[in-house]
Amino acid sequence: MTAPATAAIMQPYLFPYIGYFQLIAAVDQFVIYDTVKYTKKGWINRNRFLRDGAPVTFTLPLEKDSDHLDIRERRVAAGFEPDRLCAQIAQAYRHAPHRHETMPLVEEVLSYASADLFDHLQHGLLRTCAHLGIATPIRTASAIEGATDLRRQDRVIDLCERLGAATYVNPIGGTTLYDPAAFAQRGIALRFLRARPFVYPQGPHPFVPWLSILDVLMFNPRSALAAVLAGGYDLIEGEDAPCPAGASSAACSIPRASAAAPG
């Protein structure tokens, strides 16, 4: 079997934004961490949809537990009512042109019969990729590396070596996290995915960027998303890289992981 040329390694998220799926589509193998600490204030089990022109946060609620547990050790709250959340999303997008093909995906993911947070998130990513026609294999970090004491950059480099990846691709927000020289010393190229602006009609309201992939699917036909997933980004060596020829200055904007740009 030929070793993969490119790889990306990320935390799993609940219905992440379109840039996450561009990253999956851009590489030969995609790895999701299961043995990293769950962070309460991140976007692991929450995201945003659009309701009456305003972003609304939705959450996969968890049982109260230690803040030191890994993602795979956290449990979905016993009182979670997927039907109620699905109804809220359906109501918010009642006038969206592609709600009828998107709501079955929402219902399947949110109603997944597992109390394990990681299982929920992994299942959601797999089903959404299938819905979008993304065929990239998605693997679990612990199945590749086993037990490890490595952290951050060292762990990424080790996983790339185990995968046989010649290039590691990370979202543009990670330019301050990784040292290209450290990767180069191990024979691995480091590239960053910088998404180009993707603006689409969201009904009668002004456009709100960086919402969950659900918003993208509600307002766009999947056939039109193929080009955005396959080429609506640039792979660059750092955030100071110039815009490609013909690109607008807006194409060089850097989405950050924040309240305005969730995972």
Backbone bond lengths (Angstrom), bond angles and torsions (degrees), N, CA, C in turn:
res aa  C-N    CA-C-N  psi(-1)  N-CA   C-N-CA  omega(-1)  CA-C   N-CA-C  phi
1 M - - - 1.455 - - 1.530 110.01 -
2 T 1.322 117.66 131.38 1.453 122.00 179.92 1.518 110.73 -69.88
3 A 1.325 117.05 133.37 1.459 121.10 179.42 1.520 109.93 -67.16
4 P 1.325 117.35 144.84 1.458 120.14 -179.72 1.519 110.95 -66.38
5 A 1.327 116.36 143.10 1.456 120.74 179.81 1.517 111.52 -82.46
6 T 1.317 117.49 -34.31 1.466 121.48 -175.35 1.522 110.42 -131.84
7 A 1.333 115.23 148.99 1.459 120.51 178.99 1.519 109.54 -145.87
8 A 1.318 115.87 154.22 1.455 123.12 172.44 1.513 107.46 -135.97
9 I 1.329 116.38 147.83 1.461 122.23 -177.00 1.513 107.97 -134.96
10 M 1.327 116.84 122.97 1.459 120.87 -174.21 1.525 111.02 -143.22
11 Q 1.329 115.71 162.06 1.459 120.32 165.77 1.528 108.20 -70.71
12 P 1.328 117.82 152.77 1.462 119.61 172.93 1.528 109.93 -80.54
13 Y 1.312 116.07 150.82 1.465 121.06 179.35 1.527 110.01 -136.13
14 L 1.309 115.22 162.22 1.459 121.80 177.87 1.523 109.82 -85.56
15 F 1.330 117.36 112.59 1.466 122.66 179.65 1.529 111.33 42.84
16 P 1.345 119.29 60.27 1.465 121.38 -175.81 1.527 113.18 -64.35
17 Y 1.329 114.79 173.17 1.465 120.63 -177.62 1.524 110.68 -72.01
18 I 1.313 117.15 170.00 1.464 120.88 -170.80 1.524 112.28 -63.98
19 G 1.342 118.39 -29.60 1.456 120.03 179.22 1.520 113.54 -60.00
20 Y 1.327 116.78 -31.56 1.461 121.76 176.99 1.525 109.96 -63.09
21 F 1.326 116.41 -41.10 1.462 120.59 -179.24 1.528 111.19 -76.58
22 Q 1.329 117.52 -28.41 1.464 119.26 171.36 1.524 109.86 -62.43
23 L 1.332 116.46 -40.23 1.459 121.06 178.61 1.524 110.81 -62.92
24 I 1.326 117.41 -45.18 1.469 120.33 177.96 1.523 110.49 -58.98
25 A 1.342 115.88 -45.09 1.461 120.23 -177.16 1.526 112.56 -69.72
26 A 1.348 117.33 -20.89 1.460 121.11 -174.40 1.520 113.78 -84.21
27 V 1.331 117.70 -11.22 1.466 120.10 -173.82 1.525 111.48 -119.27
28 D 1.337 114.82 168.20 1.458 120.77 179.75 1.526 112.32 -85.42
29 Q 1.342 115.96 -30.26 1.465 120.01 175.23 1.525 108.69 -141.65
30 F 1.318 115.15 140.36 1.453 121.69 -179.11 1.521 107.77 -122.08
31 V 1.317 115.89 129.80 1.463 121.63 -176.96 1.514 109.30 -116.89
32 I 1.334 116.93 134.64 1.455 120.84 175.53 1.524 109.50 -113.13
33 Y 1.321 114.80 135.62 1.452 121.73 179.07 1.529 110.48 -74.35
34 D 1.292 116.60 131.43 1.465 121.38 170.23 1.525 110.64 -112.13
35 T 1.345 116.59 -23.29 1.465 121.28 -177.85 1.524 110.30 -108.25
36 V 1.318 115.67 56.17 1.464 122.74 168.45 1.521 107.04 -128.33
37 K 1.310 116.32 155.10 1.455 120.70 -176.25 1.526 111.18 -64.97
38 Y 1.313 114.42 137.07 1.460 120.54 171.92 1.530 108.83 -70.31
39 T 1.335 117.06 134.32 1.460 121.30 178.73 1.530 109.74 -112.99
40 K 1.322 115.27 123.84 1.466 120.59 -174.09 1.521 112.93 -64.84
41 K 1.319 117.58 -36.49 1.456 119.89 -173.17 1.525 112.83 -95.47
42 G 1.319 116.89 9.87 1.452 120.28 177.49 1.526 111.17 -90.11
43 W 1.339 114.29 -162.04 1.469 120.21 -176.36 1.527 111.85 -113.11
44 I 1.318 117.39 20.86 1.457 120.36 -175.81 1.523 111.83 -58.97
45 N 1.314 117.39 -48.56 1.468 120.13 -175.92 1.529 112.53 -119.37
46 R 1.334 116.17 26.62 1.461 118.78 175.47 1.520 109.84 -149.25
47 N 1.314 116.00 160.63 1.448 122.14 176.43 1.523 108.77 -160.34
48 R 1.338 116.27 -164.92 1.459 118.92 -175.58 1.526 110.74 -133.60
49 F 1.321 115.98 139.39 1.460 121.05 169.64 1.525 108.37 -120.19
50 L 1.323 116.23 174.05 1.466 121.80 -175.54 1.521 110.18 -103.50
51 R 1.336 115.96 129.21 1.460 120.78 176.21 1.522 108.82 -134.56
52 D 1.324 115.27 116.24 1.462 121.55 -179.36 1.527 111.96 53.80
53 G 1.331 115.47 39.68 1.451 120.60 175.86 1.512 115.52 84.68
54 A 1.330 118.44 -1.48 1.462 121.63 -177.90 1.523 110.33 -119.94
55 P 1.353 117.67 142.71 1.470 120.01 177.72 1.517 111.42 -72.35
56 V 1.329 115.71 135.85 1.463 122.67 179.80 1.529 108.31 -125.03
57 T 1.315 116.85 130.89 1.465 120.64 179.74 1.523 110.62 -81.58
58 F 1.333 115.94 134.05 1.463 120.23 172.79 1.519 108.18 -122.50
59 T 1.329 116.24 152.19 1.469 121.30 -169.61 1.518 111.85 -137.97
60 L 1.310 115.50 142.74 1.459 121.84 165.98 1.528 105.05 -91.63
61 P 1.325 119.32 100.20 1.469 121.35 -171.36 1.528 111.94 -68.91
62 L 1.332 115.02 148.99 1.456 121.06 -176.80 1.517 111.23 -118.86
63 E 1.323 114.74 155.13 1.463 119.86 171.47 1.530 108.97 -66.21
64 K 1.309 116.98 144.89 1.461 120.42 176.66 1.523 109.19 -66.41
65 D 1.333 114.99 133.22 1.463 119.04 -178.10 1.520 109.52 -160.99
66 S 1.311 117.07 -178.22 1.457 122.97 -178.27 1.528 111.06 -62.31
67 D 1.322 115.75 142.52 1.455 120.95 177.01 1.525 111.93 -75.51
68 H 1.314 117.74 -4.15 1.458 121.30 -176.46 1.532 112.77 -99.55
69 L 1.309 117.29 4.93 1.460 120.46 -178.82 1.526 111.36 -80.21
70 D 1.342 115.40 150.77 1.457 120.57 173.55 1.523 110.16 -74.37
71 I 1.329 115.10 165.49 1.458 120.27 179.02 1.525 111.01 -55.27
72 R 1.330 116.47 -42.61 1.462 119.31 -175.61 1.529 112.80 -72.07
73 E 1.333 117.50 -8.53 1.462 121.49 179.26 1.524 112.61 -98.43
74 R 1.320 117.33 -5.61 1.458 119.91 179.31 1.524 110.78 -87.62
75 R 1.316 115.54 150.18 1.462 121.99 -175.03 1.526 111.13 -119.23
76 V 1.308 115.18 143.02 1.469 120.80 175.31 1.521 108.81 -70.74
77 A 1.323 116.71 139.49 1.459 121.32 -177.72 1.526 111.40 -59.63
78 A 1.322 115.33 136.45 1.467 120.14 -179.41 1.522 111.40 -62.17
79 G 1.315 116.29 -27.16 1.463 120.14 -178.41 1.509 114.82 -87.47
80 F 1.345 117.76 5.33 1.463 119.91 179.93 1.521 110.69 -62.54
81 E 1.327 116.90 131.90 1.461 123.07 -179.25 1.530 109.16 -114.95
82 P 1.320 117.97 90.84 1.472 119.77 -177.69 1.522 112.86 -61.29
83 D 1.324 117.89 -35.23 1.461 120.01 -179.58 1.527 111.44 -61.83
84 R 1.322 115.71 -36.59 1.463 119.78 -179.65 1.528 110.57 -68.19
85 L 1.337 116.77 -44.46 1.451 119.71 178.85 1.528 110.82 -66.21
86 C 1.315 117.52 -40.81 1.464 120.84 177.45 1.530 110.81 -59.66
87 A 1.326 116.50 -40.08 1.462 120.56 179.76 1.526 110.67 -65.21
88 Q 1.334 117.35 -37.70 1.460 120.82 178.34 1.530 111.05 -65.11
89 I 1.328 115.90 -41.83 1.459 120.11 179.30 1.527 110.35 -68.00
90 A 1.324 116.90 -42.68 1.465 120.54 179.22 1.525 111.03 -61.49
91 Q 1.310 117.16 -40.43 1.459 121.16 178.97 1.526 110.84 -66.50
92 A 1.325 116.91 -42.01 1.461 120.74 -179.34 1.528 111.41 -62.40
93 Y 1.339 117.00 -33.59 1.462 121.11 -176.56 1.529 112.20 -109.43
94 R 1.301 115.85 28.73 1.473 119.54 -175.88 1.532 112.53 -62.03
95 H 1.330 117.67 -24.27 1.466 120.27 179.81 1.528 112.56 -104.78
96 A 1.323 117.77 2.64 1.470 120.46 -179.33 1.530 109.91 -70.63
97 P 1.331 118.01 138.75 1.469 120.47 -173.24 1.525 115.14 -66.58
98 H 1.329 119.07 -22.04 1.473 120.58 -175.93 1.526 112.22 -118.78
99 R 1.310 116.50 27.32 1.474 120.75 -179.72 1.521 111.75 -64.99
100 H 1.336 117.86 -34.85 1.468 119.98 -174.64 1.527 112.22 -68.91
101 E 1.328 118.26 -28.51 1.460 119.88 178.10 1.524 111.74 -92.62
102 T 1.335 117.25 -13.96 1.460 120.80 -178.56 1.524 112.83 -95.07
103 M 1.319 118.22 -35.89 1.461 120.65 -176.74 1.528 113.60 -61.26
104 P 1.336 120.66 -35.49 1.470 118.25 175.53 1.527 112.82 -60.03
105 L 1.332 116.97 -35.62 1.463 120.31 175.96 1.526 110.26 -65.71
106 V 1.319 116.95 -46.07 1.467 121.50 178.79 1.524 110.25 -56.51
107 E 1.319 115.99 -47.38 1.463 120.66 -177.01 1.525 111.35 -66.09
108 E 1.340 116.59 -40.82 1.465 119.67 -179.46 1.527 111.11 -64.58
109 V 1.323 117.07 -42.15 1.465 120.68 -177.01 1.523 111.21 -71.51
110 L 1.311 117.16 -48.78 1.465 119.50 -175.36 1.528 112.14 -71.13
111 S 1.323 117.32 -25.23 1.468 120.59 -178.36 1.517 113.05 -93.86
112 Y 1.324 116.91 10.06 1.461 120.65 -178.03 1.527 110.34 -57.24
113 A 1.327 115.50 131.44 1.471 120.97 -171.94 1.522 111.74 -86.09
114 S 1.319 115.79 71.52 1.460 120.72 173.81 1.516 108.17 -149.63
115 A 1.325 115.72 140.30 1.466 120.22 177.50 1.520 111.25 -91.63
116 D 1.327 118.24 0.01 1.460 123.46 -178.26 1.526 109.10 -88.82
117 L 1.339 117.04 122.66 1.463 120.42 -177.26 1.519 111.55 -59.71
118 F 1.330 117.42 -46.59 1.462 118.96 -178.12 1.520 111.24 -61.63
119 D 1.320 117.73 -42.15 1.464 120.67 178.08 1.526 110.56 -57.72
120 H 1.334 115.71 -43.29 1.466 120.65 178.72 1.520 110.88 -58.97
121 L 1.328 116.08 -49.45 1.453 120.37 -175.47 1.524 111.46 -68.09
122 Q 1.329 116.65 -41.84 1.466 120.38 178.72 1.529 110.24 -62.63
123 H 1.311 116.45 -46.27 1.462 120.46 178.63 1.528 110.59 -59.31
124 G 1.336 116.60 -42.76 1.458 120.04 -179.83 1.520 112.53 -62.39
125 L 1.336 117.01 -41.69 1.457 120.25 178.33 1.523 111.52 -65.97
126 L 1.321 116.97 -43.06 1.461 120.46 179.89 1.523 111.46 -62.75
127 R 1.327 116.38 -44.63 1.458 119.72 -178.41 1.524 111.26 -68.48
128 T 1.338 117.15 -38.29 1.459 119.69 179.84 1.520 110.66 -69.16
129 C 1.329 117.32 -39.44 1.466 119.69 175.80 1.524 110.99 -61.02
130 A 1.318 116.68 -42.92 1.466 119.74 177.93 1.526 110.38 -61.89
131 H 1.311 116.85 -40.30 1.469 122.31 179.00 1.529 110.67 -62.40
132 L 1.336 116.24 -35.90 1.463 121.41 -178.60 1.526 113.09 -88.39
133 G 1.321 117.42 -6.13 1.451 120.56 -179.37 1.512 113.78 78.62
134 I 1.342 117.94 25.08 1.461 122.56 178.15 1.529 108.31 -91.54
135 A 1.315 116.41 122.59 1.468 120.80 -174.27 1.524 113.88 -102.89
136 T 1.315 118.99 3.77 1.463 121.97 -178.78 1.527 111.07 -57.99
137 P 1.329 119.03 129.44 1.472 120.30 176.25 1.530 110.27 -62.62
138 I 1.323 116.30 136.59 1.463 122.12 177.29 1.520 108.08 -114.40
139 R 1.339 115.67 120.36 1.452 121.10 -176.50 1.522 110.39 -117.20
140 T 1.325 115.59 165.40 1.458 122.60 -178.71 1.517 109.83 -103.93
141 A 1.332 116.56 135.00 1.465 120.69 -174.34 1.523 112.68 -56.91
142 S 1.326 117.21 -46.22 1.464 119.71 -175.53 1.525 112.41 -64.63
143 A 1.334 117.21 -27.89 1.460 119.96 178.19 1.519 111.73 -72.30
144 I 1.328 117.20 -19.59 1.462 121.91 -179.31 1.525 111.11 -93.72
145 E 1.332 116.42 -43.84 1.464 120.55 -171.34 1.519 114.61 -104.09
146 G 1.353 117.63 -16.80 1.458 118.93 -174.71 1.518 110.23 68.14
147 A 1.323 117.74 -151.34 1.462 121.46 177.06 1.522 108.91 -73.51
148 T 1.319 116.83 139.43 1.460 120.85 -178.83 1.518 110.65 -149.43
149 D 1.323 115.33 148.22 1.458 121.66 173.13 1.525 111.29 -104.46
150 L 1.320 116.80 0.32 1.455 120.43 -179.71 1.526 110.52 -70.94
151 R 1.322 115.73 150.60 1.460 120.91 -178.70 1.522 110.01 -136.39
152 R 1.299 114.45 155.51 1.452 124.60 171.52 1.533 111.76 48.39
153 Q 1.341 117.28 -125.62 1.456 120.75 -173.15 1.517 112.57 -59.81
154 D 1.330 117.01 -40.84 1.469 119.61 -179.10 1.523 111.03 -62.27
155 R 1.309 115.73 -37.17 1.461 119.52 179.68 1.525 110.74 -69.13
156 V 1.317 116.69 -41.03 1.465 120.59 178.26 1.525 110.43 -60.92
157 I 1.319 116.41 -47.02 1.468 120.02 -179.54 1.527 110.93 -62.02
158 D 1.319 116.70 -41.72 1.464 120.32 178.96 1.530 111.01 -62.69
159 L 1.322 116.76 -42.74 1.467 119.89 178.92 1.531 110.73 -64.51
160 C 1.329 117.10 -40.54 1.463 120.09 177.67 1.526 110.95 -60.31
161 E 1.332 116.23 -41.70 1.466 119.55 179.12 1.517 110.93 -65.63
162 R 1.313 117.19 -40.25 1.462 120.15 178.01 1.530 111.58 -63.96
163 L 1.336 116.34 -33.35 1.461 121.21 178.90 1.525 112.22 -80.75
164 G 1.333 116.57 -15.84 1.456 120.33 -174.47 1.512 112.59 74.40
165 A 1.334 116.97 25.23 1.461 121.02 -176.34 1.521 110.97 -79.62
166 A 1.319 116.11 134.51 1.460 121.62 177.86 1.527 111.27 -89.01
167 T 1.333 116.36 -20.03 1.467 121.12 -179.00 1.512 109.87 -137.60
168 Y 1.330 115.55 133.82 1.466 121.28 173.71 1.517 108.29 -107.08
169 V 1.342 116.21 130.59 1.461 121.35 -178.60 1.521 108.73 -115.60
170 N 1.321 116.04 131.20 1.464 121.81 -178.72 1.529 108.84 -130.48
171 P 1.323 118.97 153.42 1.468 119.92 173.90 1.524 110.89 -58.79
172 I 1.323 117.37 154.61 1.453 122.56 -174.24 1.524 112.62 -60.18
173 G 1.314 118.30 -27.12 1.450 120.74 179.69 1.511 113.73 -65.29
174 G 1.341 117.07 -10.85 1.462 120.63 -177.83 1.517 114.34 -93.83
175 T 1.344 117.68 10.91 1.466 119.22 -177.05 1.526 112.48 -62.69
176 T 1.327 117.11 -25.92 1.469 119.53 179.85 1.527 112.27 -88.22
177 L 1.318 117.38 -4.68 1.459 120.81 -174.91 1.521 113.39 -95.44
178 Y 1.338 116.44 -23.66 1.449 119.53 -170.86 1.526 111.78 -124.64
179 D 1.327 115.20 145.08 1.451 122.84 -179.50 1.531 109.31 -103.71
180 P 1.330 118.22 112.21 1.468 119.64 -178.64 1.524 113.35 -55.28
181 A 1.342 117.30 -33.96 1.469 120.33 -178.45 1.525 111.25 -65.23
182 A 1.342 116.63 -36.70 1.466 120.12 179.63 1.525 110.82 -64.64
183 F 1.320 116.38 -38.34 1.464 120.34 177.12 1.529 110.02 -70.07
184 A 1.334 116.12 -43.29 1.459 120.09 -177.75 1.526 111.56 -62.20
185 Q 1.317 117.12 -34.34 1.468 120.51 178.74 1.525 111.72 -62.65
186 R 1.302 115.98 -23.95 1.475 120.66 179.03 1.532 111.53 -102.62
187 G 1.337 116.31 10.51 1.459 120.51 176.77 1.516 114.38 77.95
188 I 1.334 116.99 24.92 1.467 121.54 -177.39 1.523 109.12 -119.28
189 A 1.315 117.46 127.82 1.461 121.61 175.17 1.527 109.03 -81.47
190 L 1.329 116.20 145.80 1.463 121.86 179.63 1.523 108.49 -114.59
191 R 1.324 116.09 125.30 1.458 121.46 178.38 1.530 109.42 -131.66
192 F 1.334 114.60 155.13 1.462 120.63 179.83 1.516 109.94 -122.66
193 L 1.320 115.06 137.51 1.462 120.92 179.69 1.519 108.96 -91.75
194 R 1.336 115.41 117.54 1.455 121.94 177.46 1.534 107.97 -110.24
195 A 1.322 115.84 109.81 1.462 120.51 -177.80 1.522 110.61 -70.97
196 R 1.314 115.74 139.69 1.460 120.45 172.52 1.536 108.49 -82.50
197 P 1.323 117.23 153.16 1.468 119.30 179.87 1.532 111.07 -56.97
198 F 1.300 115.78 135.54 1.469 121.81 177.33 1.522 107.12 -128.52
199 V 1.315 114.96 100.00 1.462 121.57 -177.00 1.514 108.54 -108.65
200 Y 1.315 117.30 134.25 1.462 122.01 -178.28 1.524 109.01 -143.17
201 P 1.332 118.11 157.13 1.468 120.40 179.39 1.527 111.15 -64.91
202 Q 1.317 115.50 134.42 1.466 121.84 176.00 1.529 109.18 -120.18
203 G 1.333 114.74 49.70 1.457 118.52 -177.46 1.518 110.22 77.72
204 P 1.327 117.39 -148.02 1.473 120.30 -175.13 1.526 114.55 -82.37
205 H 1.329 117.74 3.48 1.459 120.71 -171.83 1.526 112.16 -100.90
206 P 1.334 118.15 157.81 1.469 121.41 173.85 1.529 109.92 -60.61
207 F 1.324 115.29 149.22 1.461 120.24 -175.66 1.524 111.68 -67.23
208 V 1.339 115.78 135.87 1.464 123.10 174.98 1.529 107.35 -116.06
209 P 1.338 119.07 115.61 1.471 121.18 -176.59 1.519 112.79 -84.44
210 W 1.333 114.70 169.39 1.464 124.27 170.09 1.528 114.25 60.72
211 L 1.319 116.17 33.98 1.464 120.14 173.36 1.535 108.75 -85.64
212 S 1.315 115.15 176.35 1.459 121.08 176.73 1.526 110.95 -57.26
213 I 1.319 116.33 154.24 1.466 121.39 174.32 1.520 111.43 -55.18
214 L 1.335 117.18 -22.91 1.460 119.90 178.34 1.520 111.57 -59.85
215 D 1.335 116.85 -38.83 1.454 119.62 179.20 1.523 110.85 -64.79
216 V 1.316 116.20 -42.37 1.469 121.14 177.92 1.522 110.09 -59.06
217 L 1.334 116.36 -44.74 1.464 120.52 -177.23 1.521 112.32 -70.51
218 M 1.314 116.83 -31.36 1.466 120.08 -179.95 1.529 111.72 -67.74
219 F 1.342 117.07 -31.13 1.457 120.07 -172.84 1.525 114.31 -109.71
220 N 1.333 118.26 -3.53 1.460 120.44 -177.11 1.521 111.41 -132.11
221 P 1.329 118.01 139.19 1.465 119.34 173.65 1.519 110.46 -69.59
222 R 1.305 116.43 144.41 1.459 119.37 -178.36 1.524 111.98 -60.29
223 S 1.319 116.85 -31.83 1.461 119.97 179.64 1.526 111.22 -61.58
224 A 1.332 117.05 -32.89 1.460 120.75 -179.54 1.521 112.13 -78.90
225 L 1.338 117.53 -18.65 1.461 121.15 -177.42 1.524 112.57 -83.57
226 A 1.327 116.99 -16.14 1.464 119.91 -177.41 1.521 111.75 -57.70
227 A 1.341 117.12 -43.55 1.460 120.65 -179.10 1.518 111.40 -69.12
228 V 1.334 117.63 -35.23 1.463 121.66 179.31 1.525 110.21 -67.17
229 L 1.324 116.26 -41.00 1.462 120.65 179.88 1.521 111.80 -70.32
230 A 1.326 116.56 -34.52 1.460 120.42 -175.04 1.524 113.50 -85.79
231 G 1.344 116.63 -27.07 1.458 117.22 -174.16 1.508 116.14 -149.45
232 G 1.319 117.93 13.09 1.459 120.37 -178.47 1.515 112.68 -85.83
233 Y 1.325 116.34 40.22 1.460 121.46 -177.27 1.522 108.73 -159.47
234 D 1.332 115.64 169.57 1.459 122.13 173.28 1.520 108.30 -124.68
235 L 1.329 116.64 139.53 1.459 122.20 173.44 1.523 107.58 -97.51
236 I 1.325 116.72 116.19 1.450 121.46 -172.53 1.526 110.35 -126.25
237 E 1.334 116.13 170.40 1.460 120.70 -178.88 1.522 112.80 -91.72
238 G 1.336 117.84 -16.11 1.458 121.26 179.17 1.498 110.71 -175.88
239 E 1.338 116.81 168.34 1.455 119.83 -173.99 1.524 113.09 -69.20
240 D 1.338 118.38 -15.02 1.451 120.72 178.17 1.516 112.58 -89.80
241 A 1.324 117.07 1.92 1.456 119.72 179.11 1.528 109.72 -63.01
242 P 1.328 117.58 140.57 1.468 119.85 -178.68 1.511 111.78 -68.50
243 C 1.330 114.14 157.58 1.461 118.68 175.18 1.521 108.84 -65.30
244 P 1.334 117.75 146.35 1.461 119.44 176.77 1.516 110.89 -65.44
245 A 1.303 116.81 157.48 1.459 121.17 -179.54 1.523 110.88 -55.48
246 G 1.309 115.18 131.66 1.454 119.58 178.02 1.500 115.18 87.69
247 A 1.335 118.10 -8.01 1.458 120.59 -179.19 1.523 110.03 -85.17
248 S 1.318 115.68 148.13 1.460 120.18 177.61 1.512 109.68 -77.12
249 S 1.328 116.44 162.56 1.459 119.78 178.19 1.510 111.54 -62.31
250 A 1.327 116.78 -27.61 1.467 120.61 178.64 1.517 111.47 -64.33
251 A 1.323 115.95 -25.81 1.469 119.57 -179.47 1.516 111.78 -68.39
252 C 1.331 116.64 -14.32 1.458 120.06 -179.73 1.517 112.27 -96.00
253 S 1.316 117.58 3.70 1.455 119.42 178.19 1.515 109.49 -66.29
254 I 1.335 117.27 147.56 1.455 121.96 -174.91 1.515 109.59 -111.63
255 P 1.334 118.51 106.05 1.463 119.68 176.08 1.516 110.61 -68.44
256 R 1.297 117.61 129.95 1.457 122.67 179.25 1.506 110.66 -105.22
257 A 1.318 116.73 155.08 1.460 120.99 174.48 1.516 107.76 -75.18
258 S 1.307 116.94 102.42 1.458 122.21 -177.10 1.511 108.36 -154.54
259 A 1.318 116.37 -174.07 1.467 119.83 177.89 1.517 110.53 -61.31
260 A 1.330 117.11 -26.55 1.458 120.47 -179.47 1.515 112.62 -87.34
261 A 1.310 117.41 -15.64 1.466 120.61 -178.47 1.516 110.06 -141.09
262 P 1.336 116.97 76.18 1.448 120.20 -179.02 1.508 111.69 -70.09
263 G 1.342 114.16 170.84 1.455 118.39 177.93 1.499 112.14 -72.36
